[in-house]
Amino acid sequence: MTYNERCIQEALYLIKYKTTVRETAKAFNVSKSTVHKDVTDRLKKANVKLYYKVKEILDENFSVRHIRGGEATRRKYAKIKKPDEKMP
């Protein structure tokens, strides 16, 4: 599979399932850096229309990134129970 074929396949997957770069990377067994480079730089040269569709999803993911991070942190600390703090 060439770079162009891979970036188009990643773009179609990202659009179809509205996934993040990390989720797409896991599905294609490549690094998130590779997916990001594929769907930004290489895709723009391979298929401009597809690039703009992917760009919309990436922009949306970027705009809610801080919310996703906050939710993950909240879930993490919800699992950790704090011991009762008693003063001697």
KOLLOBA-966765 format. One record per residue: x, y, z of N, C-alpha, C, O, CB in turn; residue in one letter. Coordinates in steps of 0.2 Angstrom, whole numbers, plus 5000, padded with zeros to 4 digits. Glycine has a CB too. Layout:
N
XYZXYZXYZXYZXYZA/...
***
This chain:
88
500449945000500050005000500550065000500950075004499550005006M/500350114996500750174995500550225000499950215003500750204988T/500950275001500750335006500050365004499650375008501250385006Y/499950374998499350404995498750354997498150384999499350414988N/498750294995498250244997498050245004497550245006498450174994E/498650245008498550235016498150305018497750295022499150225019R/498450355016498150415019497350425016496950455020498550485016C/497250405011496550405008496050355013495550375015496450385001I/496350295014495950245018495950275025495350265028496350175018Q/496450305028496350335035495850385035495450395039497050355037E/495850425030495350485029494650455029494250485032495550525023A/494550405025493850375024493650345031493050355032493850325018L/494050315034493950285041493750335046493250335049494550245043Y/494150395046494050445050493350485049493050495054494650495050L/493250485043492550525041491950475043491450495046492550535034I/492050415041491450365042491350355049490750355051491650295039K/491850345054491750335061491850395065491750385071492150275063Y/492050445062492150515066492550495072492450515078491450545069K/493150465071493650445076494150505077494150555073493950385074T/494550495082495150535083495750515079495750455077495250545091T/496250555079496850525076497150465080497350425076497350585076V/497150465086497350405090496950345089497250295088497350425098R/496250355088495850295087496050265080496050205078495150315087E/496150315075496250295068496950265068497050215064496250355063T/497450285071498050255071498050185074498350145071498550295076A/497650175079497650105082497250065077497550005076497150105089K/496750085073496450045069496950025063496849965060495850075066A/497350065061497850055055498550025058498950015053497850115051F/498550025064499249995067499850035065500350015063499349925065N/499750105065500250155064500250205070499850205074500250185057V/500750245070500850295075500350355074500150365068501550325076S/500150385079499750445078500050505074499750535071499450475085K/500750505075501050555071501050535063500950585059501850555073S/501050475061500950455055500250475052500150495046501050375054T/499750455056499050475054498950545053498650565048498550445059V/499250585058499150655057499550685051499250725047499450695063H/500150665049500450685043500050655037500050695032501150655043K/499850595037499450575032498850615030498750635024499250505033D/498450635035497750665034497850745034497350775032497350645039V/498450765035498550835034498950855028498750885023498850875040T/499550835028500050855022499950805016499750835011500750845025D/499950745017499950695011499250695008499150695002500050625013R/498650705012498050695009497850765005497550755000497550695015L/498150815008497950885004498250874997497950904992498350935008K/498850844996499050834989498750774985498650784979499850814990K/498450724989498150664986497450684984497150664978498250604990A/497050714988496350724987496050784991495950774997495950654989N/496050834988495850904992495150904995495050925000495950964987V/494650874991493950874994493950835000493650855005493550844988K/494250775000494350735006494650765012494450755017494650665004L/495250805010495550835015495150885019495150895025496150875012Y/494750925015494250975019493750935023493550965028493951015014Y/493550885021493050845026493450825032493150825037492750785022K/494050795031494450775037494550835041494550825048495050735035V/494750885038494950945042494350975047494450995052495151005037K/493750965044493150985049493150935055493050965060492550975045E/493250875054493250825060493850845064493750845070493250755057I/494450855062495050865066494950935070495050935076495650875061L/494650985067494451045070493951035076494051065081494251095065D/493450995075492950975080493350945086493150955091492450935077E/493750895084494050855089494550895093494550895099494550795086N/494850945090495250995093494851035098495151055103495651035088F/494351055096493951105100493651075106493451105111493351135096S/493551005106493350975112493850935116493650895121492750925110V/494450935114495050905117495050915124495150865128495650915114R/494950975127495050985134494450955138494550935144495051065135H/493950945135493350915138493450845139493350815144492650925134I/493750815134493850735134494450725139494350675143494150715127R/494950765139495450765144495250765151495350725156496050815143G/494750815152494450825159494050765161494050745167494050885159G/493650735157493250685158493650625160493550585165492850665152E/494250615156494650555158494950565165495050515168495250545152A/495150625166495450635173494950625178495150595184495750705173T/494350645177493850635182493750565183493650545189493150675180R/493650525178493550455179494150415182494050375186493450415172R/494750445181495350415184495350425192495450375195495950445181K/495150485194495150495201494550475204494550465211495250575202Y/494050455201493450425204493550355206493250335211492850435199A/494050325202494250255204494650255210494650205214494550225198K/495050305211495450305217495050335223494850395222496150345215I/494950305228494650325234495150355239495650325240494150265237K/494950415241495350445246495250415253494650415255495250525246K/495750405256495650385263495450435268495550495266496350355266P/495050425273494850475277495350515280495850485283494350445283D/495350575280495950615283495750635290495250675291496050675279E/496050605295495950615302496550655305497150635304495750555306K/496350705308496950735312497050705318496650675322496650815313M/497750695320497950665327497750705333497850685338498650655327P/
***
